[in-house]
Amino acid sequence: MRSDDYPYVIHKDVKYSGLTLIDVNALAGSVTDPWYHQTLLRVNDCVVRFAVVQGEFHWHHHEAEDEFFYVISGELHIDLDDRTVSLRPNHGYMVPHGVRHRTRAPERTAMLMIAGSGVEPTGDKANASDV
């Protein structure tokens, strides 16, 4: 998915099934886009997404789903309305549903995200509070 509104590469198709070894380092090494998401697999009613990012994502929220971020390499900042949380390798952070946020990576950063399978990676329909 790439559009004028969102200059990110986002693949929501499930890349792997169960009982499959996933080499995250090899996958990270193959990414050439500055902002890339790939849904790796489904676990019950959740999805595990992999991303390699650099730069800023837009402000957004998820109305009904929480979102967990886990940094593999690099550095990720999660901006909230009242603070910024900085994650380094092996750090994780959960943003509860309804909380406006954006992510920023000052350097190439690889991470995993876990959320309900219905989560739209770009956030729920934007409203005035997300701009």
Residue pairs with C-beta under 8 A, 6 or more apart in sequence:
1 8
1 9
1 10
1 11
1 12
2 8
2 9
2 10
6 58
6 122
7 35
8 33
8 35
8 36
8 37
8 57
8 121
8 122
9 33
9 35
9 36
9 37
10 36
10 37
10 121
10 122
11 37
11 38
11 39
12 39
12 121
13 39
14 39
14 40
14 41
14 42
14 47
15 38
15 39
15 40
15 41
16 22
16 40
16 41
17 41
18 41
20 41
22 40
22 41
24 50
24 72
24 110
24 112
27 38
27 50
28 50
28 52
28 72
28 73
28 110
31 52
33 52
34 53
34 54
34 55
35 51
35 53
35 54
35 55
35 57
36 51
36 52
36 53
37 49
37 50
37 51
37 113
37 121
38 49
38 50
38 51
39 47
39 48
39 49
40 47
40 48
40 49
40 50
40 112
41 47
41 48
42 48
42 117
43 114
45 116
45 117
46 114
46 115
46 116
46 117
47 114
47 115
47 116
47 117
47 119
48 112
48 113
48 114
49 112
49 113
49 114
49 115
49 121
50 110
50 111
50 112
50 113
51 110
51 111
51 112
51 113
52 108
52 109
52 110
53 76
53 103
53 105
53 108
53 109
53 111
54 74
54 105
54 106
54 107
54 108
54 109
55 104
55 105
56 102
56 103
56 104
57 102
57 103
57 104
58 102
58 122
58 123
58 130
59 79
59 100
59 101
59 102
59 130
59 131
60 100
60 101
60 102
60 122
60 123
60 124
60 126
60 130
61 97
61 98
61 99
61 100
61 101
61 123
61 124
61 129
61 130
62 95
62 97
62 98
62 115
62 119
62 120
62 123
62 124
63 97
63 98
63 124
64 97
64 116
64 118
65 97
65 115
65 116
65 118
65 119
66 94
66 95
66 96
66 97
66 115
66 116
67 94
67 95
67 113
67 114
67 115
67 119
68 92
68 93
68 94
68 95
68 113
68 114
68 115
69 76
69 78
69 87
69 92
69 93
69 94
69 95
69 103
69 111
69 112
69 113
70 91
70 92
70 111
70 112
70 113
70 114
71 87
71 88
71 89
71 90
71 91
71 92
71 109
71 110
71 111
72 89
72 110
72 111
72 112
73 89
73 108
73 109
73 110
74 89
74 105
74 107
74 108
74 109
74 110
74 111
75 86
75 87
75 88
75 105
75 106
75 107
75 109
76 86
76 87
76 103
76 104
76 105
76 109
76 111
77 84
77 85
77 86
77 87
77 103
77 104
77 105
77 106
78 84
78 85
78 86
78 87
78 93
78 95
78 101
78 102
78 103
79 101
79 102
79 103
79 104
80 95
80 99
80 100
80 101
81 100
85 93
87 93
87 111
95 101
100 129
100 130
123 130
